[in-house]
Amino acid sequence: MERNHHLEFVTGLKCVFCGAVYSTRVPYTCPACGITGTLDVQYDYAAIAKRLTRQSLAKRHEYSHWRYRELLPIRRDAVLPALQVGWTPVTATPTLARAMGLKTLYLKDDGRNPSGSLKDRASSVGVVKAREKRQRIIACASTGNAASSLAAMAASLGLRSVIFVPERALEPKVTQLLIFGATVLRVLGSYEDAFQMCQRACERWGWYNRNSAINPYLVEGKKTVGLEICEQLDWKVPDWVAVSVGDGCTIAGVWKAFHEMKTLGLTAHTPKMLGVQAAGAAPVTTAYRSGEALKPIEPHTLADSIAVGVPRNWKKAVLAVLASRGTMINVEDEEILEAMRSAGRLAGIFAEPAGATAVAGVRRAVQEGIFGGNASVLAIVTGNGLKDIRGAQSAVAKPFDIPPDGAGLEDILKERGLNRG
Ligand SMILES: *Cc1c(COP(=O)(O)O)cnc(C)c1O
């Protein structure tokens, strides 16, 4: 096996299906297995451990996810987007924790990335790889966040982006795309239709393909959220980390991060992963529970970012949950709305529905006794609430309308106990 000397610590790409290892010259999936043969980037951890220590990290002033560049498949001389991706805050939420019957609950707010979701971690690596391969046009199919994030990162690096969105893609996310200058192709069909069309178009016109399911580098970007959690919690990992699951790339990436940190000797333990799906779009949970292959479903949930009927990375997701000795659960849309309200009111964090799904999962897990009140838990808030105003509106009441003369104001204030200082 040859080693790509430009990628200092990468030793190859391993097929998660058949186990064959390839050089980084293989563009996307396993040549033997085809599209189902997702590749996993392999590293020389012994060499990385010499460079990446608690002390060396403490001296780094790069407060973005590029601070872990030894664990990313990018060249040392890579041109990076100027936008700050990652190093999003981990916040202790004592009031929210108490309301849920927990002693310790942290939220990591990835809605604070440049385009407002965790997807920026993946897209930033995607555009760097596209540029490395001297490609000027990068494409993806997405329900919204992967797309808006790709468009933002492409704009930052001076690349062009072509985006296929399904008919139901939300207005705010489509508007982001247009603002970032993407060519937006709204496929009058499902996400699956958009995905297929994007695949074909990339083959036909030779664009760089950002789809997480086939591009092995994107999940490497997603894992940085887990790397940060270890360092931000001073190397004391929580007992449980909750992640919402759509395609399954995020949870697989987060687990890889915790596994790597332990392999490098930077942490003593790995957390258990709590994979959370919306009850109306839960084929990964079903596959996890049955131990059988994934059966596609017709998704129905207000959490559009995880409304995936044919998840591409279900296998990686299931393996991650099993390896962590965690579990998967489902939450109803009503529980997601409740989690949006409680994260907003008790922690000051505004999450889109898929972003609040992990929080809803934590509440459900406490109720079901999956973990006790003494467990330390972290939930990843994967996307910002402003991305789905309609969804947020269905979680809350309307404002009070009052005429300019203030008629009725006093009654409203009295009713809410606000009529005194
Ligand atoms: C993409 C996304 C997820 C889920 O990530 P997968 O890799 O599809 O499992 C969760 N929340 C938000 C906001 C997302 O955009």
Ligand as a Chemical Component Dictionary entry (heavy atoms), coordinates in Angstrom:
data_LIG
# 
_chem_comp.id                   LIG 
_chem_comp.type                 NON-POLYMER 
_chem_comp.pdbx_formal_charge   0 
_chem_comp.three_letter_code    LIG 
# 
loop_
_chem_comp_atom.comp_id 
_chem_comp_atom.atom_id 
_chem_comp_atom.alt_atom_id 
_chem_comp_atom.type_symbol 
_chem_comp_atom.charge 
_chem_comp_atom.model_Cartn_x 
_chem_comp_atom.model_Cartn_y 
_chem_comp_atom.model_Cartn_z 
_chem_comp_atom.pdbx_ordinal 
LIG C1 C1 C 0 -27.638 16.481 9.042  1  
LIG C2 C2 C 0 -28.221 16.813 10.340 2  
LIG C3 C3 C 0 -28.393 15.868 11.364 3  
LIG C4 C4 C 0 -28.089 14.401 11.230 4  
LIG O1 O1 O 0 -26.870 14.060 10.665 5  
LIG P1 P1 P 0 -26.755 12.681 9.820  6  
LIG O2 O2 O 0 -25.351 12.603 9.450  7  
LIG O3 O3 O 0 -27.673 12.846 8.642  8  
LIG O4 O4 O 0 -27.213 11.586 10.708 9  
LIG C5 C5 C 0 -28.924 16.308 12.557 10 
LIG N1 N1 N 0 -29.272 17.588 12.749 11 
LIG C6 C6 C 0 -29.105 18.530 11.809 12 
LIG C7 C7 C 0 -29.506 19.928 12.109 13 
LIG C8 C8 C 0 -28.578 18.183 10.567 14 
LIG O5 O5 O 0 -28.459 19.129 9.623  15 
# 
loop_
_chem_comp_bond.comp_id 
_chem_comp_bond.atom_id_1 
_chem_comp_bond.atom_id_2 
_chem_comp_bond.value_order 
_chem_comp_bond.pdbx_ordinal 
LIG C1 C2 SING 1  
LIG C2 C3 SING 2  
LIG C2 C8 DOUB 3  
LIG C3 C4 SING 4  
LIG C3 C5 DOUB 5  
LIG C4 O1 SING 6  
LIG O1 P1 SING 7  
LIG P1 O2 DOUB 8  
LIG P1 O3 SING 9  
LIG P1 O4 SING 10 
LIG C5 N1 SING 11 
LIG N1 C6 DOUB 12 
LIG C6 C7 SING 13 
LIG C6 C8 SING 14 
LIG C8 O5 SING 15 
# 
